[in-house]
Amino acid sequence: MHFDTLSVHAGNAVDPGTGAVRRPIVAANSYALPADPSTLSWSDVDTPIYTRNGGANQGWLEEKLALLETAGDRGNVDAVALASGVAALHAVFFTFLRSGDHVVSSDVTYVATHRLLTELLPDKYGITATLVDSSDPEAVRAAIRPETRLVHVETPANPSTRITDVEAVAAVAHEAGALLSVDATFATPILQRPLALGADLVVHSLTKYLNGHGDAMGGAVIGDRALTDRIRTDAQVNVGGVLSPFAAWLIMRGAVTLPLRMRRHCASAQTVAEWLAADPRVAYTTYPGLPTHPQHELAARTMDGFGGMMAFAVRGDQNAFVANLKVITSAVSLGHDESLIVHVAGDDERARSWPAEFREWGHLRFSVGLEDPRDLITDLDQALRAL
Ligand SMILES: *Cc1c(COP(=O)(O)O)cnc(C)c1O
């Protein structure tokens, strides 16, 4: 089946209890035990026991995510849905690393990933990380140590939209006997399926495009069942950052329109990026769909679209520009129906790894929404005029 069909049907079925054509929200915390529960482990994740071990709505969402991530050919692939994207990232690090282990990670990542790898994991668990430019597979190779157990990349990366060659980095990781995890939140399964390119684990913040409506938080890790079962038993059951049934239901509902939305996000972002790039009032525009993007060719070759995320700066006061916007909302998060923009200064703690123009001007991280792109351009234009 194709993505549009999978997005509609995967994980849904007629509810056998009621005949309803939508699976219901199952809010119960616990499930009836078998007649003889004496052989059951309270940490069992395969028998319905307790919603922290796995609930009905989590399971249906996991089915949808595993099918989307594998383009319908699920094989042994499973998904673990957790309370947020960061809970999913922590679950990967917590499950597959122990004291003394080493991680090679992209030096451009979501802020919590950066904090986990540079402060919290070293301080609390004695796990160290080397941050490199993962768009260069040789830089990843050079950072590998005998104790490297995991390579972690984010592609396209937040905020610079830097692209990593997943296939090349997977080869480097596997040669070293390490796992490769890919945070593919910006791409979604519609634009790239890292498992098919050799990654072992894919992480998504479901809060972003997968849900797409800005009204629920969630995260997921997807990979071979042998790996996701370990995440389930270690991080889900015993750390407990589980997704609520209601959030799982909302994300299931949002994901129905994911392919439609991604097509619109990509088309509108391309139109808006080209308009920004041609405007002399704009200092720079970074978008993988522009030929000036450093990995434009790689993105064109390895992705099925350039996404809805970009970064730019105006020649002037970024905050004053943002305050002039009327349609585009100044707020964090991304991948929502509405366009969101956030100003980040050039002296941010992570800026060392950002392109020089990000440090010089700061940047506006822009999540192009589902509005008519003509209205977005009109809004950007009037805010520039008012500057
Ligand atoms: C937002 C985001 C996360 C964190 O997800 P939450 O759901 O906010 O915890 C992780 N990675 C990327 C690339 C993100 O954009």
PDBQT file of the ligand as one rigid body, heavy atoms in Angstrom, charges set to zero:
ROOT
HETATM    1  C1  LIG A 401      11.042  18.965  19.200  1.00  0.00    +0.000 C 
HETATM    2  C2  LIG A 401      12.139  18.069  18.867  1.00  0.00    +0.000 A 
HETATM    3  C3  LIG A 401      12.533  17.072  19.762  1.00  0.00    +0.000 A 
HETATM    4  C4  LIG A 401      11.910  16.930  21.122  1.00  0.00    +0.000 C 
HETATM    5  O1  LIG A 401      10.572  16.548  21.056  1.00  0.00    +0.000 OA
HETATM    6  P1  LIG A 401       9.527  16.857  22.239  1.00  0.00    +0.000 P 
HETATM    7  O2  LIG A 401       8.293  16.167  21.769  1.00  0.00    +0.000 OA
HETATM    8  O3  LIG A 401       9.408  18.349  22.320  1.00  0.00    +0.000 OA
HETATM    9  O4  LIG A 401      10.091  16.279  23.483  1.00  0.00    +0.000 OA
HETATM   10  C5  LIG A 401      13.557  16.229  19.390  1.00  0.00    +0.000 A 
HETATM   11  N1  LIG A 401      14.166  16.353  18.195  1.00  0.00    +0.000 NA
HETATM   12  C6  LIG A 401      13.816  17.296  17.308  1.00  0.00    +0.000 A 
HETATM   13  C7  LIG A 401      14.537  17.377  15.998  1.00  0.00    +0.000 C 
HETATM   14  C8  LIG A 401      12.796  18.194  17.608  1.00  0.00    +0.000 A 
HETATM   15  O5  LIG A 401      12.461  19.151  16.735  1.00  0.00    +0.000 OA
ENDROOT
TORSDOF 0
